[in-house]
Amino acid sequence: GYATISAVSSPDPDSTATPIIRRRLNLAVATSSMWLAASTAFASKFAFGYDLYTLKMKAFASGIHATNGLLALLAWRRSFSTNNMTISRSLARVIRGTIGSLWNIGPSKPSSDPDSPELISNNNASIWGLCTGGLLWFTILPIVSSYPLATVPTILGKRLSRPASAFTFLGSVCAFCLKQSAESKAEDDHDQIARLRKGLMIGSSLHLLMIALKLIGVDGGGLIITGRGLWEVYPAMLAVPFATASSIIVHALVCFACCW
């Protein structure tokens, strides 16, 4: 969330790529906000039957998220110079852009030649493409999976793992923006891109730190600290070790890409 909002609030007037990135990020914020609004208003549908909030809290929180989403959509709409962006044309543009982006997750000019002058740029784009695909997969996984697989990657239990997919989705969009920037050979020229990298680095590092602390046993014991806390507090995480390990690898790859 920090990476997205920070980048959106830092336009670079000298860059032709900035409006495209800002539009993409605004749409990502709108989508995530609407998802969070729905998950608050209909909490039991997203939290395996748990009703987490009072009626007043549902109305207030879902209203805040929905308003944020509408503001992001308005910002996206106002970024176009034309006044002919009707609802149908806007929807068609979003659909075309989404399909095109999905097909574009991989690098546009992959190269296995170690002597290629394009190697560094291609490698950066390839790494960010893997990050995008991995984060997108872990956005979808909690939504379509049953417990305990649905708790990966956030490890927030039945109540919050599905709503938290909104933030994983934001991460995947940020990674895709960085992948596109790597291919344009301009990723180090814009403050906006630097903010995306910084935000992803902070978010992924904190995620890995939290997982490490849980494995060590800060919640009553684990692999290093004596106790049964890890097995009693986080049984879902241990029940799907392959998915948990894959999530750790994806977030570690994001950290690596940010430092590349």
C-alpha positions as CSV (number, residue, x, y, z in Angstrom):
1,G,0.0,0.0,0.0
2,Y,2.8,2.4,0.9
3,A,4.6,1.8,-2.4
4,T,1.5,2.4,-4.5
5,I,0.3,5.6,-2.7
6,S,3.8,7.0,-2.5
7,A,4.4,6.5,-6.2
8,V,1.1,7.9,-7.2
9,S,1.7,11.0,-5.2
10,S,5.1,11.6,-6.9
11,P,4.5,12.4,-10.6
12,D,7.6,13.1,-12.8
13,P,6.6,15.8,-15.4
14,D,9.6,15.0,-17.5
15,S,8.7,11.3,-18.1
16,T,6.3,10.0,-20.7
17,A,6.0,6.7,-18.8
18,T,4.8,8.3,-15.6
19,P,1.2,8.9,-16.7
20,I,0.9,5.2,-17.7
21,I,2.3,4.0,-14.4
22,R,0.1,6.4,-12.4
23,R,-3.0,5.2,-14.3
24,R,-2.1,1.6,-13.7
25,L,-1.5,2.3,-10.0
26,N,-4.8,4.2,-9.6
27,L,-6.7,1.3,-11.1
28,A,-4.9,-1.0,-8.7
29,V,-5.8,1.2,-5.7
30,A,-9.4,1.3,-6.9
31,T,-9.6,-2.5,-7.3
32,S,-8.0,-3.1,-3.9
33,S,-10.2,-0.5,-2.2
34,M,-13.4,-2.0,-3.6
35,W,-12.2,-5.5,-2.5
36,L,-11.6,-4.2,1.0
37,A,-15.0,-2.5,1.1
38,A,-16.7,-5.7,0.1
39,S,-14.8,-7.8,2.5
40,T,-15.8,-5.4,5.3
41,A,-19.4,-5.1,4.4
42,F,-19.8,-8.8,3.9
43,A,-17.2,-10.0,6.3
44,S,-18.7,-13.5,6.9
45,K,-18.4,-14.3,3.1
46,F,-14.7,-13.5,3.2
47,A,-13.8,-14.9,6.6
48,F,-15.1,-18.4,6.5
49,G,-18.3,-17.5,8.3
50,Y,-16.8,-15.2,11.0
51,D,-18.7,-11.9,11.4
52,L,-16.0,-9.6,12.6
53,Y,-17.5,-6.2,12.8
54,T,-20.5,-4.4,14.2
55,L,-23.0,-2.8,11.8
56,K,-21.7,0.7,12.4
57,M,-18.1,-0.4,11.9
58,K,-19.1,-2.2,8.6
59,A,-20.8,1.0,7.3
60,F,-17.9,3.3,8.3
61,A,-15.0,1.1,7.1
62,S,-16.6,0.0,3.9
63,G,-17.6,3.6,3.2
64,I,-14.0,4.7,3.7
65,H,-12.6,2.0,1.4
66,A,-15.3,2.6,-1.3
67,T,-14.7,6.3,-1.3
68,N,-11.0,5.8,-1.7
69,G,-11.7,3.4,-4.6
70,L,-14.0,6.0,-6.3
71,L,-11.4,8.7,-5.8
72,A,-8.8,6.5,-7.5
73,L,-11.1,5.8,-10.4
74,L,-11.8,9.5,-10.7
75,A,-8.0,10.3,-10.8
76,W,-7.6,7.6,-13.5
77,R,-10.4,9.1,-15.5
78,R,-9.1,12.7,-15.2
79,S,-5.7,11.6,-16.4
80,F,-6.9,11.5,-20.0
81,S,-7.1,14.7,-22.0
82,T,-10.2,13.6,-23.9
83,N,-13.7,14.1,-22.6
84,N,-15.1,11.2,-24.5
85,M,-14.3,8.6,-21.9
86,T,-17.8,7.2,-21.3
87,I,-18.4,4.4,-18.9
88,S,-18.5,1.8,-21.8
89,R,-15.2,3.1,-23.3
90,S,-13.6,3.2,-19.9
91,L,-14.6,-0.4,-19.2
92,A,-13.4,-1.5,-22.6
93,R,-10.1,0.2,-22.0
94,V,-9.6,-1.5,-18.6
95,I,-10.4,-4.9,-20.1
96,R,-8.0,-4.4,-23.0
97,G,-5.3,-3.2,-20.7
98,T,-5.8,-6.1,-18.2
99,I,-5.6,-8.7,-20.9
100,G,-2.6,-7.0,-22.5
101,S,-0.8,-6.8,-19.1
102,L,-1.4,-10.5,-18.4
103,W,0.1,-11.4,-21.7
104,N,3.0,-9.1,-21.0
105,I,4.1,-10.4,-17.6
106,G,7.1,-12.1,-19.2
107,P,9.9,-10.1,-20.7
108,S,9.2,-8.8,-24.2
109,K,12.8,-9.6,-25.4
110,P,14.1,-12.6,-23.4
111,S,17.7,-13.4,-23.9
112,S,19.9,-16.3,-22.7
113,D,23.0,-14.9,-24.4
114,P,25.5,-13.9,-21.7
115,D,27.3,-11.6,-24.2
116,S,24.2,-9.7,-25.1
117,P,24.4,-6.0,-24.4
118,E,20.8,-6.1,-23.4
119,L,21.5,-8.8,-20.7
120,I,21.2,-6.5,-17.6
121,S,17.9,-5.0,-18.8
122,N,16.5,-8.3,-19.9
123,N,17.5,-9.9,-16.6
124,N,15.8,-7.1,-14.6
125,A,12.6,-7.5,-16.6
126,S,12.7,-11.3,-16.2
127,I,13.1,-11.0,-12.5
128,W,10.3,-8.5,-12.1
129,G,8.2,-10.6,-14.4
130,L,8.7,-13.6,-12.0
131,C,7.9,-11.3,-9.0
132,T,4.7,-10.1,-10.8
133,G,3.6,-13.7,-11.6
134,G,4.3,-14.9,-8.1
135,L,2.5,-12.1,-6.3
136,L,-0.4,-12.4,-8.6
137,W,-0.7,-16.1,-7.9
138,F,-0.6,-15.5,-4.2
139,T,-3.3,-12.8,-4.7
140,I,-5.6,-15.4,-6.3
141,L,-4.7,-18.4,-4.1
142,P,-6.5,-17.2,-0.9
143,I,-9.6,-16.3,-2.8
144,V,-10.1,-19.6,-4.6
145,S,-8.6,-22.0,-2.0
146,S,-10.1,-23.6,1.1
147,Y,-8.5,-23.6,4.6
148,P,-5.6,-24.0,5.3
149,L,-4.2,-23.1,1.9
150,A,-6.2,-19.9,1.9
151,T,-4.1,-18.5,4.7
152,V,-1.0,-18.3,2.5
153,P,0.9,-15.9,2.0
154,T,-0.2,-13.5,4.7
155,I,-0.6,-16.1,7.5
156,L,-3.4,-14.1,9.0
157,G,-5.8,-17.0,9.7
158,K,-9.3,-17.5,8.4
159,R,-10.5,-14.1,9.3
160,L,-8.2,-11.8,7.4
161,S,-6.2,-13.7,4.8
162,R,-8.8,-13.2,2.0
163,P,-9.2,-9.5,2.6
164,A,-5.4,-9.1,2.7
165,S,-5.2,-10.3,-0.9
166,A,-5.8,-6.6,-1.8
167,F,-2.3,-5.7,-0.6
168,T,-0.7,-8.6,-2.4
169,F,-2.5,-7.5,-5.5
170,L,-1.0,-4.0,-5.1
171,G,2.4,-5.6,-4.8
172,S,2.0,-7.5,-8.0
173,V,0.9,-4.3,-9.9
174,C,4.0,-2.4,-8.5
175,A,6.2,-5.3,-9.6
176,F,4.7,-5.2,-13.1
177,C,5.3,-1.4,-13.3
178,L,8.9,-2.0,-12.4
179,K,9.2,-4.8,-15.1
180,Q,7.8,-2.4,-17.7
181,S,10.2,0.3,-16.5
182,A,13.2,-2.1,-16.7
183,E,12.4,-2.8,-20.3
184,S,12.3,0.9,-21.1
185,K,15.8,1.3,-19.6
186,A,14.6,4.2,-17.4
187,E,13.9,2.6,-14.1
188,D,16.6,4.6,-12.3
189,D,15.6,8.0,-13.7
190,H,12.3,8.6,-12.0
191,D,11.6,9.3,-8.4
192,Q,8.3,7.4,-8.9
193,I,10.1,4.2,-9.8
194,A,12.5,4.6,-6.8
195,R,9.5,4.9,-4.5
196,L,8.0,1.7,-5.9
197,R,11.2,-0.2,-5.3
198,K,11.6,1.2,-1.8
199,G,8.0,0.3,-0.9
200,L,8.2,-3.2,-2.2
201,M,11.5,-3.7,-0.4
202,I,10.1,-2.5,2.9
203,G,6.9,-4.6,2.5
204,S,8.6,-7.8,1.5
205,S,11.4,-7.5,4.1
206,L,8.8,-7.0,6.9
207,H,6.8,-10.0,5.6
208,L,9.9,-12.2,5.6
209,L,10.9,-10.9,9.1
210,M,7.4,-11.7,10.5
211,I,7.6,-15.2,9.0
212,A,11.1,-15.7,10.4
213,L,10.0,-14.6,13.9
214,K,7.1,-17.0,13.8
215,L,9.4,-19.9,12.8
216,I,11.9,-18.9,15.5
217,G,9.1,-19.1,18.1
218,V,8.4,-15.6,19.4
219,D,4.7,-16.7,19.9
220,G,5.4,-19.3,22.6
221,G,8.1,-21.4,21.0
222,G,9.2,-22.7,17.6
223,L,12.2,-24.1,15.8
224,I,14.7,-22.3,18.0
225,I,12.9,-21.1,21.1
226,T,11.5,-23.9,23.3
227,G,7.8,-24.3,23.2
228,R,4.8,-25.4,21.1
229,G,3.6,-22.0,20.1
230,L,4.5,-22.4,16.4
231,W,2.5,-25.6,16.0
232,E,-0.4,-24.3,18.2
233,V,-0.8,-20.8,16.9
234,Y,0.1,-21.3,13.2
235,P,-1.1,-24.8,12.3
236,A,-2.3,-23.6,8.9
237,M,1.1,-22.4,7.9
238,L,2.7,-25.7,8.8
239,A,-0.1,-27.7,7.1
240,V,0.9,-26.4,3.7
241,P,4.7,-26.3,3.8
242,F,5.1,-26.2,0.0
243,A,2.9,-23.1,-0.4
244,T,4.5,-21.4,2.6
245,A,8.0,-22.0,1.2
246,S,6.9,-20.8,-2.2
247,S,5.6,-17.6,-0.7
248,I,8.9,-17.1,1.1
249,I,10.8,-17.6,-2.1
250,V,8.6,-15.1,-4.0
251,H,9.0,-12.4,-1.3
252,A,12.8,-13.0,-1.1
253,L,13.0,-12.7,-4.9
254,V,11.2,-9.3,-4.6
255,C,13.8,-8.2,-2.1
256,F,16.6,-9.4,-4.4
257,A,15.1,-7.6,-7.4
258,C,14.8,-4.3,-5.4
259,C,18.6,-4.5,-4.6
260,W,19.6,-5.6,-8.2
